[in-house]
Every structure is written in structure tokens, then in C-alpha cells.
Amino acid sequence: MQAIIPLAGKGTRVRPHTHSTPKPLLRVANRPVLQYVVDQLVDAGVTELICITGHLSGQIEEYLDREYPDLQKRYVEQVEQRGTADAIRLAEPFVSGPVLIVFVDTIFDADLSVIESRSPDAGIIWAKEVEDYQRFGVIVTDSEGYMERIVEKPSEPISRLANIGVYFIRDHELMFEGISHVMAAETPLGEYFLTDAFQYMIDRGARIYTAEVGGWYDCGKIEALLSTNREMLARSVGAGGELVGIGEDVTLDGAELGPNVSIARGSVVRRSRLRDCIVGADSTIEECDLRDSVIGDHATVVGITGTVNLGDHSEVTVGPNVEANAKAGEGQE
């Protein structure tokens, strides 16, 4: 089975980290978000990935080729980002049968085996019931659970089933026909939506079943990344306790960690307290009291109390060391 994975986005909501790292390679519980998704696809029987790439595509390709050498992969560049329909359109020449489509802003718990039990249907769209339905595109279904339409950010509770961006399309030819129809129309925003192609399919008699997921964990914003880090730590180290994940060759000296802290390989934490933090690889944290913070790779943080959001190769130092260094510099002039 094939899977299309759009990976071209710039990840503007998780800057500065995405200036140097593609959003799908940001870590939660010391694993890239993309790894959680691809592992689940492989377990479901996917043998080929069609990757729609763009921003920092070289890192994506290098990672997938290294970590999944036995998985067939095609890389297709989306030069101009014109929406989700446009991204999937680029995969059309390579799709040869039923296909999964997965947007990797989220980690999800979906029973993909439902694909077999729904073999007569044109497709499946996975959803999660939410209370804050006004933040999402929600799926309106008929009495049998088949999609009737998707409504973006409704003001009235017509549905609480949020579209999570995971789809299986059996009738791929009708989907690509719908995408062509959508992209032939004028749009004032210059953006074309894949869900409009699904509506095209339904209007022509296709039946797309709505299946609910057990879990849905957002990775598209800093606060969501921290929340998902907590969920994934609970899975990897077990619920309860301080939920701390430590990578290889990490040095801890007078460190108080937890709850909900992950530290990637090679980093150093000295005389510091960390709570609800993600620390990248080969970074150094000294004399800090940090909470709700995301720190990239090869960063240095000294003497900070509070919350920081620092990208790769950043350096922030405050406290007595700064004064001492400044005085030493004055004496050398």
C-alpha cells in the first residue's frame, strides 16, 4: 500500500526551531514526530511513501533514507504552496491504487485495520470528538457514520468530530478528478483544500466513512509540542512519576528534572531545575530554573529563570558570569 505524506510546510507556528529543522523532525520524547507517524504506517502495511517536500527537504530525505532503508520512497517538490489539494495533486503520477494520506502536524492513535472492514467504501476519514469544536474543521455525518460535509470552524455545534488530517482513499481516480475540479475554480485566497475534493466525491455518490481515533496529539505549536511531549513520555517511561526521558550520553550534575522533561543525546544540565521542557541534542544548561521551554540543538543557556523558546545554536547567558566576563574584558583593553 502507498501513503502520501505532505512535508513541505515551513512550520511558522513553531519558529525559531523550524528555521533550521523541518517541522516533522522536531522531537517529542526524544523522537522526531515523523518517526511516530511512519512507524504506524509501516505497521499498517505501507510499503511506499510519496513525500511532498519543500522547506529543508534535504533533511527530510536524509532522515527517511537513513532510518527506513527498506521502505520505497518518492520525493516530489512542492515549489509553491497552494494548499492541501495542490500538495496531493503532485502525487497523482505515482499513485497506482488505494492510498493513505497523512498530514504530520499530529501524532494519532488510529485503528488502520478498519480499512479492510470498509472495503466497499470509497474512502475513510479519521476524526476525533472534541469539546472546542469551533477551532477545527468538523465532519458532519449521516446516521450510518458516512461523511456528508466538512464545516470549517462552525459557530454552532453541528458536529464535534474534528478532522485530524488522516485519510484512506480507495477510489483515488475520483479523488484526483475532484482535485482537478477544485483547482480549476477561482479562489480569492489562492489556496485549494483537499476536503473540497472529498465533497466533490460525495456529491457524485461516493461513500466516505468516518472513523474515530483514540488519541490525537497536536505538534503544530509550541504549547502543543510540550503537551504532546508529556503524552509521549507517559507512553515511553510509563504513567506516573516525574515523566523524564533522557537520551544517550546526557550529563546531569545537580539537576532537578520533572515533571515532563525530555533531554536529547549529548546534552549537559548542571545545577538546574527543569519542568515541562524539551531540550535538544548537544546543548548545555547551567544555573537555570526553566519551565514550559523548548530549546534546540547545540544551544547554551546559563542563569535563566522562567520560560525560553530557543532555536538551534542559540546562546543566552545572564547572571554573575556576565559581569565577571565583562570586567575581564575591560581589563584587557
N, C-alpha and C positions, 0 to 999 in steps of 0.2 A: 504494500500500500504506500502511496505517496502522501506527503504533507507539505503544504505551503506555509512558510514562516516569514511574515514581513518583519524586516530588521533594519529598515532604512532610517527610522526616525532619529532626530537629533537629541531627544531627551531633554528639552529645555526646562522642564519642571524639576529635574534633578541635577541642575548645574550647581557648582562648578565641576562635579565629578564627570559629567559627560563631555566636557571639553577634551578630555584625554582618554576616556574609556567609553565604549558604546554602552548604552543603557542595558542591553541584555547581558552584559558581562559584569554588571555591578553585583556585589556579593550580598547574600543574606545567609547567616550561619556558616560563613566561610565557603560558600559555594556560589558560583555565578547563577543568576536567575535562569539563564538559558539552559543550564545543566538540568535543573529540575524538570523543565518542560521536555527537553529531548529525551531524557531517561524514560519519562512516561510514554512518549510516542514510540520509542523502541519497544517497550514492554507491550504496547498495543499492536505490534506487528508492522510498524512503519519501517520500510527498507530504503526509502529515498526521500531526501529533503530538497525542496526547491526554495532557496533562500533569496528573498528580495532584499538586496543590500543597498547601502548608501553611505551614511555617516560612519567614518572609521571602519570601512568594510574589511580592510586588510586584517584587523584584529579578529573580527568575526570569523573570517575564513581560516586564519591560522589556528584559532581555538578549536573549531569544529573538525578540521583535518587532523589535528593532533589528538583530540580526545575521542573521536569517533572514526577511526581509520577504516572500519569495515562498513560504514554507512555510506550509501551513494549520495552524492551532493551535487547540486547545480546552483551556481551563484548568478543572479540576474540583477543588474544595477538599475535602481530607480533614480534616474538623473534629476528629475523634477518631481517633487512630492505633490501629487494632486489628489490625495485621498486614498481611502482603503480600496475602493473599486479599481482605481488605477494600479495600485500595487498588485492586486490579484490578477489583473489583466495581463501583466507582464509574464505570468507563469503559463499562460494558455498554450504556447507551442510545446510545452514539455509535459503537460498533464495528459495521461493516457487512460485514466479510469477514475473510479471513485476516489475522492481526495479529502483529507483533513486540512483545515485551515486554522492556524493558531496564532493569535496575537500575543506577544510575550511581555505585555505590561503587567501580567499577573501570573501567579502560581495557582494551580487549581487542582481540586480533587474531583475527578470525573470518572465515572464508570464507562470507559470507552467500549466495553464489550456490548453495550446496548446497540452498537452498530449492527451486529449480526441479527439481533432480535427484531430490528426495524428494517429488514431487507426490502420490503415493498415500497418504502417511503423514498421520496426524492432527496431527503436530507434530514439532518438533526441539528438543532441549535441548542447549546447548553446555556443554562440560566441559573441564577441564584436569587432566592427570595430575600428581599431587603426591606428594612423599615424606611430608610431615607430614599424612597423611590424617585424623588424629584431631582436627584443628582445624576440619574442614569437614563439610558435608552431602555425602555421596558417592553417586554413582549406580551402582546395581547393574544390569548389562545382561545380556541373553541372548547366545547365541553369535553372533547376527547384529547385535549392537550396539544393540538396542532396550531402552529403559528398562524394568526390572521394578519397581524401587522406589528411593527415596532414604532413606538412613540417616544421621541426624544424629550427627556426631562418634563414629564407631564405635570400639570398643576393640580390635577385631580387623580385620586388613587384608582385609575382604571386597571392597573396591574402593579404587582410588586416583584415581578420576575425580571431582574436586571440581566441584560445581555452582557456576557462576560468575554466575548470575542473568541469562542471556540466553536467550530462548525465542522460537520461532516456533510459533504455533498456527493450524493450518488449520481444525480443527473448533472454532471459537470458541463455537458454541452448546453443545456438550458441556462445554467448559471452564466456561462460566458456570453451567451446570447443576451441575457439580461444586463450584463456589464456593458456590452456594446450599446445597448439601448440607452442605458443611463448616461453614458459618456457622450452620446450624440446630442443630448439635451443641453440647453443653456443653463448655467448655474452662476448666480451672482457672486458666489464665494470662491469659485474656481476649485472646488473640492467635490469629489464624487464618492458616494458612500456605497459600500458593498451591500448594506442592508436594503438599499433601494433595488438592487438586482434580485435579492431574495423576494421582495414584494412583487417584482415582475414575474418570478417563477410561480408564486402563489396565485396571482391574478390569472395565470394560464393553467390552473388546475393542479399544480404541484402540491404535494403534502410534505411539509417540513415539521417534524415532531420536535417538541420542546422537552428536553431532559434536564432535570435539576442536578446541580453539583453539590457535593457535601461540604466543600470548603472553597473559598475564593479569596486570595490574598494579593492585595494591590502592591505593586512595586514602582509605581509611576510618579511618586512624590516622596520627599524626604521623610515626612512623618509616617507615610505608609510603609516606606522601606524599613523604618525602625520597628513598626508594628509587625511586619512580616518576619523580620529577623527574630523577634520574640517567638512567633509561632513555629518557625523552623527550628529554633534552638530547642523548643519543647519536644519536638519530634526526635532530634538527634541525640540529646542528652537526657531526655526523659522529663516528664512534667514534675513540677515541684522544685524546691531548692532555688538556687540563685540563677540558673539557666545561663551558664557561661560556656562558650565554645572557644577553645584555644588551638591555634594552628601549630604546625611544626616549627621547632627552633625558636619559639617565643621565650623571651627573658622576662621574668617577673621578679621585682625586687621591692619589697614593701608595698605591694599593690593590693588594693581592696577592690574586688570586682563583683559586680552584680547588683541587682538582677539584670538579666537580658543584655549580656555583653558578648560580642564575638571579636576575636583578635586574629588576624591572618598571619601567615608564616613570617618568621624572621623579625617580628616587631619586638620592641622593648618598652616595658612600662615600669617606671621607678617612682616610688613614694607618691603614688597617685590613687585616687578613687574614681572609678568609672561605673556609671549606671545608665542603662539603656543607650548603649553606644555600639557603633560599628567602626572597627579600626582596620585599616588596610594592611598590606604587606610592607615589611621593612620600614616601618615608621617608629618614631621614638616619642614617648610621652613621659614627661618628668614634672614632678611637683604640681600636679593638676588635680582638680576636683570637677569632673565633667559629667554631664547628663544630657540625654537626648541629642547626641552628637554623632556625626558621620565624618570620618577622617580617611582620606585617601591613602594611596601607597607612597612610600618614601617621604612622608611628612614628618615635621618636627614641631612639637607643641610643648612649651615649657611655661609653667607658672600661671596657667589659665584656670579660672573658676567660672563655671557656668556652662553655656552651650556654644559649640562651634560647628561650622559646616565647611570643611576644608578639602580642597581637591588635591590631586597628586602633586608631590614636590613642593608643597606649601611649607612655610615656616612662620610660626608665631611664638615669640618669647617675651614674657613680661616678668617683672619682679626684681629682686636684688641683683640677679646676674646681669641684668641690662645696665644698671647703674655702675656696677663694677667694671663691666666691659667698656662702658663709655669713658670712665675715668682712666682706665688703662690706655685707651686710645688717645686721650688728651695728653698723657704724659709722653707719648711717642712723637708728638708733633714738633 
